[in-house]
Amino acid sequence: MLEQIGNIDWTNLKHAYGSAGDIPDDIRNLASPDEKVREGALYNLYGNIFHQGTRYEATPHAIPFLYELIENESVKDKHEIISLLVNLA
């Protein structure tokens, strides 16, 4: 899961607060077994790639990985990831 996430040059992409170098960790953390880690990652992603309804350069690069997460049986809180995707659309 998420094998291709490292193929994106995230540090040279921008989100609401500058470099998107933190986005891969937040996406990976959405698959954490720890609920607090998942909540923090979701909060960060909303703030960084969908800040106040604005989409950023990094946003479309994150979308395929969010879909990959919802397709994985072990990922919890898929409804939260789907809500993020709906907002990104």
HELIX and SHEET records of a PDB file:
HELIX    1   1 ILE A    5  ASN A    7  5                                   3    
HELIX    2   2 TRP A   10  ASN A   12  5                                   3    
HELIX    3   3 ILE A   23  ASN A   29  1                                   7    
HELIX    4   4 GLU A   35  ILE A   49  1                                  15    
HELIX    5   5 HIS A   51  GLY A   53  5                                   3    
HELIX    6   6 THR A   59  GLU A   71  1                                  13    
HELIX    7   7 LYS A   78  LEU A   88  1                                  11    
SHEET    1   A 2 LYS A  14  HIS A  15  0                                        
SHEET    2   A 2 GLY A  18  SER A  19 -1                                        
END                                                                             
